[in-house]
Every structure is written in C-alpha cells, then in structure tokens.
Amino acid sequence: MPWKSFEEAPKDGYFLVLVHSRTLPLSVKIKEFIEQNVKKKEKILIDWHMERDLALRYTSIPPRLLVADKQWRMKALDDIPTDNISEVEPEVAFTDSIPPSYKCLTETVLREFAKNLLFLYDPYTGGFGSCPKLTNPRALEGAIALWVLDRDIRFRMIVEDTLNVILHSPMNKDGKISTFSFQSNWMEPSEEYTVENQSLMASVLLMAAKSIPKPAFNKEALKVLSKTEELQICAEFERYLYARALALCYQSTLEPSFLEKAERLIEKAPEDTYIGSHLAFAEALFELYTATGEEMFLEALDSTLEHIVNAYYTGNAFKDSTRDIPQRYGVEENARACEILLKIAYIKERDDYKELATSTLENMAKKALDEGIPGLCFITPVVLALYGPMVIHLKGHDFELKRAAFTLMNPMRIIKHEEAKDYSANLCFSNICFPETRDANQLRDYIVSLLLTSRR
C-alpha cells in the first residue's frame, strides 16, 4: 500500500508514522516494519525534514510511532522490534486548555524554572533528560541567562559541560552535530543533521563563548556554521534561523561575508502560515538590526511582530493554527514571541508589547513548568520580564564602540542604535547604569563589571 501525505490521509483510523528522513537507517527500518506488519490500515509518512513543523506537534521526543483515531487521540504502537525506540509515551492527547495562570510574575516563578533546569539536567553526561537525548539549545540559552543574572556556578557548568561533551562525542562529526542521541551518554548519535539544529547550536556556542567566557567555543561555532552550508534548507524557518546565526557570527568576528549572507537569506518574507517561520524571521531581523543599526531591519521587525500579534494572539496567549491540525498553545512559540516582544519594547518604547508579553508569560508559565524540558525555553523571557534586558545604547557612528558593544552577547542583550552627531555609548541593566562614555575600552570595562556582578 502506498504512503500517503498528511492531507490525503483519511481522518478515521490510520497509522501516523513519524520518522526522521527517507534515508536514515532507522527510518528505513521503521518503514519496512510498518509495510510488513500493517496491512489493513491506511498509512501515511510525515517526513521529519519536509514536515518538521507538523511533526513537532505530535511528538516532543523523536522517534515515536503512534496510532491516531478520528478524535486525534494518540496511542503508542508497542510491538516495534528495536531497542532504539523502546521509550514511547503511552498516550498523547491534544487540548486547547491552559492551566490556571499566575496572577503576576515574581522571582518565585523564576526560581521554579531554575529548579526545573537543575532537576532535569544530567550531571553525569550533560544535557537534559535521558534517551533519546536532544541537544536542547534553547534550554542552554536559558541556563546562560541564569548564569549572567546570578553568577551561580551551577548554571555555568550546565552550559559549559553540555557543550564540551557534545563537541567531543560522536554527536559532533567535524562540525555537523546530530539532533539527538539514542543513548544518554551521547555515544549513539542519530546522524540526522538539520539546518535548524546547526543554527541553534552555533548561536548558543557564540553566546557561551562571550558569557562563560570560553573563546574556544567561537572556533567551534564557525566550524558548525561552515558545515551548515552543506545541508539543504527544507523549510522557511530553517532559513531564518540560519540567518540569525550568521548575524551573531558577524558580531563575534566582524567578517562582512557573514552579514552579507544573512541579509540575502531574509530578502524574502515568510509565506508559510506556521508561526515558527514568522518568529524565526523576527529573530533574524532583530540580530541584523543589532549588527548594523539599520532602521529598515527595525521597521520590518516591527511590522512582523504586528502580524504575529494580529494573526496568532488570542487575548491570553499565542495559539498556533497551522494547517489542518488541532490548534494548540505551543510553549516554545509563546516563549519566543514574548522574548522578541520584550526586547523590541525597549528599543521602540512600546509599552503595549511589554504588557502583552508579560500577560502571556503569566498565563503560560504553569503550562511551561508542567511540560518539563520543552518549558525551559521560558527562562529567558521570564528573566527579561522581571529585570529587563541588558541595554547598550549606541549614539552616532563609531566602529570601535560598536565592536566593544559586541563583546556583550547573551540572550538578554539588546543594542539600541540612535542617530546623533557625536558618538557615545552607555550600558544599563535593571537598576545598574554606567556613565556615558566615548571610550571603547571603558565600555568593555563596564561590560566586564556588569557580568561579574550578581543581580540577586
């Protein structure tokens, strides 16, 4: 029986098969097993690359084989003869409900996320969870934010140890990093390489290089990005995540070719209805504005955020309504939307963005805590909502001041550019503000002083 696409498949009793690609050995084994053992059901194939945004709505731990009925209830197919997929959820149900929300965001909420991070971290081999173990770069960004905020050595070690283990394990194949490992010790990589994972890992390596600090991570990030060029971009959101990583790489190296390539990748606005594509586009525009100070990127970003709010915001959270699947309140989508809204609120002085993002975080925080590892992406926007971003305000045009500003690179940083006849810069975070300066070395000293100071 031939494989069917998602749109062609009947909605009444069929096998939903989630695999990673048409060529990976495990995927081929799964496909052969289904063809041999399932004769009376309609079968469909959701390809992990071509339909990634869709597949992510059905599983958070790949790979997973499920049977779906017309009510979209999911049950695991238990008799798959392979050790690699022995850990499957017994049932997954989709719902539009949001748990009771917090009345307001407080440090107590942030401490709960920090506890989750420490609890879910694997202190023996790095990373989060057991097996299959994903790289989880957005959780690592949250750990960087907590390290910069608190100077708690535990958060630094989470980032440094996880990245070191991944880079020096079979997960890293000369710059190509597998999306996950079948074993918790990273010794059995999936050998699935995606532009998404490469871009996110390069971004977190660049941030860690400046924030830990560990300059060796810069070299590794460059290697990861160079290997990304060999991979096929299979979805719009991957193109924009790649552009974001290139813009960050320009800020780290000041190599113009990275900036030129990033600008080419965002020339075309997203056509996909998937909210993740628009969020990735916004993130790329933000880093390009940070890198260049050009107003056109800021205006395009403001326009993109207006579209995201109008198209996906329901009054209490962002709801993904992509294609013919159950609508859902995605934790990662809400975290990313709130993070970018909070950052642009300070640059454009948009109090409405700040209020909307804070309200969404209050509504979604309990859901994020309940979701475990996927909910760790909430750490950065919660820190931004409670303390605000680390703001470098650059006035006028001075290359040395801009280069000094780029030494601050973490998930909480923003650089606000302003046209002025005389150049200067100042640095502020929470209740700490340094005097305005025209000296690039003094700005670097301010940044070091800020990073060495715990805010709590």
FENHU-V568757 format. One record per residue. RES is the residue in three letters. PHI is phi as a letter, one per 20 degrees, with the letter a starting at -180 (* if undefined). OMEGA is omega in radians with two decimals (* if undefined). Layout:
BEGIN
RES & PHI & OMEGA
RES & PHI & OMEGA
END
This chain:
BEGIN
MET & * & -3.06
PRO & f & 3.05
TRP & f & -3.14
LYS & d & 3.05
SER & f & -3.13
PHE & f & -3.09
GLU & f & -3.09
GLU & e & -3.01
ALA & f & 3.04
PRO & f & -3.10
LYS & e & -3.06
ASP & d & 3.02
GLY & m & 3.08
TYR & b & 3.07
PHE & e & 3.05
LEU & d & -3.04
VAL & d & 3.12
LEU & d & 3.10
VAL & c & -2.99
HIS & e & 3.06
SER & a & -3.10
ARG & e & -3.02
THR & d & -3.13
LEU & f & -3.11
PRO & g & -3.13
LEU & f & 3.13
SER & f & 3.12
VAL & f & 3.14
LYS & f & 3.11
ILE & f & -3.11
LYS & f & 3.14
GLU & f & 3.14
PHE & f & -3.13
ILE & f & -3.11
GLU & f & -3.11
GLN & e & -2.97
ASN & d & -3.13
VAL & d & -3.06
LYS & d & -2.99
LYS & d & -3.11
LYS & d & 2.95
GLU & f & -3.12
LYS & c & 3.05
ILE & c & 3.09
LEU & d & 2.98
ILE & e & -3.11
ASP & f & -3.03
TRP & f & -3.12
HIS & e & -3.03
MET & f & -3.12
GLU & c & -3.03
ARG & g & -3.09
ASP & f & 3.12
LEU & f & -3.10
ALA & f & -3.11
LEU & f & 3.13
ARG & f & -3.12
TYR & d & -3.11
THR & b & 3.05
SER & d & 3.11
ILE & c & -3.11
PRO & e & -0.21
PRO & e & -3.14
ARG & b & 3.08
LEU & d & -3.05
LEU & c & 2.97
VAL & d & -3.11
ALA & d & 3.02
ASP & d & -3.00
LYS & f & 3.04
GLN & e & 3.12
TRP & m & 2.99
ARG & f & -3.05
MET & d & 3.03
LYS & c & -3.07
ALA & f & 3.01
LEU & e & -2.90
ASP & e & -2.94
ASP & e & 3.08
ILE & e & -3.03
PRO & e & 3.05
THR & b & -3.13
ASP & f & -3.03
ASN & f & -3.10
ILE & c & -3.13
SER & f & -3.12
GLU & e & 3.11
VAL & c & 3.09
GLU & f & -3.12
PRO & f & -3.14
GLU & a & 3.09
VAL & c & 3.12
ALA & c & -3.12
PHE & d & -3.14
THR & b & 3.10
ASP & e & -3.04
SER & f & 3.04
ILE & d & 3.11
PRO & g & 3.10
PRO & g & -3.00
SER & e & 2.99
TYR & f & 3.12
LYS & f & 3.09
CYS & b & 3.09
LEU & f & 3.11
THR & c & 3.08
GLU & f & 3.10
THR & f & 3.11
VAL & f & 3.13
LEU & f & 3.11
ARG & f & 3.09
GLU & f & 3.09
PHE & f & 3.11
ALA & f & 3.08
LYS & f & 3.10
ASN & g & -3.13
LEU & g & -3.12
LEU & f & -3.13
PHE & f & -3.07
LEU & e & -3.14
TYR & f & 3.08
ASP & e & -3.05
PRO & f & -3.09
TYR & e & -3.07
THR & c & -3.14
GLY & m & 3.14
GLY & m & -3.05
PHE & c & 3.10
GLY & n & -3.11
SER & d & -3.11
CYS & c & -0.05
PRO & f & -3.06
LYS & d & 3.13
LEU & e & 3.13
THR & f & 3.07
ASN & l & -3.11
PRO & f & -3.14
ARG & f & 3.03
ALA & f & 3.10
LEU & f & 3.06
GLU & f & 3.08
GLY & f & 3.10
ALA & f & 3.07
ILE & f & 3.13
ALA & f & 3.13
LEU & f & 3.10
TRP & f & -3.14
VAL & f & -3.11
LEU & f & -2.95
ASP & d & -3.00
ARG & l & 3.08
ASP & e & -3.02
ILE & g & 3.14
ARG & f & -3.13
PHE & f & 3.07
ARG & f & -3.11
MET & f & 3.08
ILE & g & -3.11
VAL & f & -3.04
GLU & f & -3.10
ASP & f & -3.14
THR & f & -3.13
LEU & f & 3.12
ASN & f & -3.12
VAL & f & 3.14
ILE & f & -3.08
LEU & f & -3.09
HIS & d & 3.09
SER & c & 3.07
PRO & f & 3.08
MET & f & -3.10
ASN & d & 3.14
LYS & d & 3.12
ASP & l & 3.10
GLY & o & 3.06
LYS & e & -3.04
ILE & d & 3.11
SER & f & -3.11
THR & f & 3.13
PHE & a & 3.09
SER & d & 3.09
PHE & f & 3.11
GLN & d & -3.08
SER & f & -3.14
ASN & e & 3.06
TRP & m & -3.03
MET & e & 3.10
GLU & c & -3.07
PRO & f & 3.12
SER & f & -3.05
GLU & l & 2.96
GLU & d & -3.08
TYR & d & -3.11
THR & c & 3.08
VAL & f & 3.13
GLU & g & -3.10
ASN & f & 3.12
GLN & f & -3.09
SER & f & -3.13
LEU & f & 3.12
MET & f & 3.08
ALA & f & -3.14
SER & f & -3.11
VAL & f & 3.06
LEU & f & 3.12
LEU & f & 3.10
MET & f & -3.14
ALA & f & -3.14
ALA & g & -3.13
LYS & e & -2.98
SER & e & -3.08
ILE & f & -0.20
PRO & e & 3.08
LYS & b & -3.06
PRO & g & -3.13
ALA & f & 3.11
PHE & f & 3.08
ASN & f & 3.14
LYS & f & 3.12
GLU & f & 3.12
ALA & f & 3.11
LEU & f & 3.13
LYS & f & 3.12
VAL & f & 3.14
LEU & f & 3.12
SER & f & 3.11
LYS & f & 3.12
THR & f & 3.13
GLU & f & -3.11
GLU & f & -3.07
LEU & e & 3.13
GLN & e & 3.04
ILE & e & -2.99
CYS & d & -3.14
ALA & b & -3.10
GLU & g & -3.07
PHE & f & 3.09
GLU & f & 3.14
ARG & f & -3.09
TYR & f & 3.05
LEU & f & 3.09
TYR & f & 3.11
ALA & f & 3.11
ARG & f & -3.14
ALA & f & 3.12
LEU & f & 3.11
ALA & f & 3.06
LEU & f & 3.14
CYS & f & 3.06
TYR & f & 3.14
GLN & f & -3.13
SER & e & -3.02
THR & d & -3.04
LEU & m & 3.08
GLU & e & -3.03
PRO & g & -3.09
SER & f & 3.10
PHE & f & -3.13
LEU & f & 3.13
GLU & f & -3.14
LYS & f & 3.13
ALA & f & 3.14
GLU & f & 3.10
ARG & f & -3.08
LEU & f & -3.11
ILE & d & 3.13
GLU & f & -3.11
LYS & d & 3.12
ALA & f & -3.10
PRO & f & 3.06
GLU & d & -3.13
ASP & f & 3.09
THR & e & -3.13
TYR & f & -3.10
ILE & g & -3.14
GLY & f & 3.11
SER & f & -3.13
HIS & f & 3.09
LEU & f & 3.11
ALA & f & 3.09
PHE & f & 3.13
ALA & f & 3.14
GLU & f & 3.11
ALA & f & 3.12
LEU & f & -3.14
PHE & f & -3.12
GLU & f & 3.07
LEU & f & 3.05
TYR & f & 3.11
THR & g & -3.08
ALA & f & -2.99
THR & d & -3.04
GLY & m & -3.09
GLU & f & -3.05
GLU & f & -3.09
MET & f & 3.10
PHE & f & 3.13
LEU & f & 3.13
GLU & f & 3.10
ALA & f & 3.11
LEU & f & 3.12
ASP & f & 3.12
SER & f & 3.13
THR & f & 3.13
LEU & f & 3.06
GLU & g & 3.12
HIS & f & -3.13
ILE & f & 3.14
VAL & f & -3.10
ASN & f & -3.04
ALA & e & -2.95
TYR & c & -3.10
TYR & e & -3.03
THR & d & -3.11
GLY & o & 3.06
ASN & c & 3.11
ALA & a & 3.08
PHE & e & -3.10
LYS & d & 3.12
ASP & e & -3.12
SER & c & -3.05
THR & f & 3.00
ARG & l & -2.99
ASP & e & 3.08
ILE & c & 3.14
PRO & g & 3.09
GLN & f & -3.07
ARG & b & 3.01
TYR & e & -3.09
GLY & f & -3.13
VAL & f & -3.11
GLU & f & 3.14
GLU & f & 3.13
ASN & f & 3.12
ALA & f & -3.11
ARG & f & 3.12
ALA & f & -3.14
CYS & f & -3.13
GLU & f & -3.10
ILE & f & 3.10
LEU & f & -3.14
LEU & f & 3.13
LYS & f & -3.10
ILE & f & 3.11
ALA & f & -3.14
TYR & f & -3.13
ILE & f & -3.09
LYS & e & -3.10
GLU & l & 3.14
ARG & d & 3.12
ASP & f & -3.14
ASP & f & 3.08
TYR & f & -3.12
LYS & f & 3.14
GLU & f & 3.14
LEU & f & -3.13
ALA & f & -3.14
THR & f & 3.11
SER & f & 3.13
THR & f & 3.11
LEU & f & 3.10
GLU & f & -3.11
ASN & f & -3.00
MET & d & -3.01
ALA & f & -3.13
LYS & f & 3.09
LYS & f & 3.14
ALA & f & 3.11
LEU & f & -3.14
ASP & f & -3.05
GLU & e & 3.05
GLY & m & -3.04
ILE & g & 3.12
PRO & g & -3.11
GLY & f & -3.14
LEU & f & 3.09
CYS & f & 3.12
PHE & f & -3.03
ILE & f & -3.09
THR & f & 3.13
PRO & f & 3.09
VAL & f & 3.07
VAL & f & 3.13
LEU & f & -3.13
ALA & f & -3.09
LEU & e & -3.00
TYR & d & -3.04
GLY & m & -3.13
PRO & e & 2.94
MET & e & -2.97
VAL & d & 2.92
ILE & d & -3.12
HIS & d & -3.14
LEU & e & 3.08
LYS & d & -3.13
GLY & m & -3.08
HIS & c & 3.06
ASP & b & -3.03
PHE & f & -3.09
GLU & f & 3.08
LEU & f & 3.12
LYS & f & 3.13
ARG & f & 3.09
ALA & f & -3.14
ALA & f & -3.11
PHE & f & 3.08
THR & f & 3.01
LEU & e & -3.12
MET & b & 3.08
ASN & b & -3.06
PRO & f & -3.09
MET & d & -3.03
ARG & e & 2.90
ILE & c & 3.05
ILE & c & 3.14
LYS & e & -3.12
HIS & e & 3.13
GLU & b & 3.08
GLU & f & 3.12
ALA & a & 3.14
LYS & f & -3.13
ASP & d & -3.11
TYR & e & 3.07
SER & a & 3.12
ALA & b & 2.97
ASN & b & -3.03
LEU & c & 3.13
CYS & c & 2.98
PHE & b & -3.13
SER & l & -3.13
ASN & e & 3.14
ILE & d & 3.07
CYS & c & 3.11
PHE & e & 3.14
PRO & f & 3.08
GLU & f & -3.11
THR & b & 3.03
ARG & d & -3.08
ASP & d & -3.11
ALA & f & 3.14
ASN & f & 3.10
GLN & f & 3.07
LEU & f & 3.07
ARG & f & 3.11
ASP & f & 3.09
TYR & f & -3.11
ILE & f & 3.12
VAL & f & 3.13
SER & f & 3.13
LEU & f & -3.09
LEU & f & -3.13
LEU & e & -3.05
THR & d & 3.06
SER & f & -3.12
ARG & e & -3.07
ARG & c & *
END
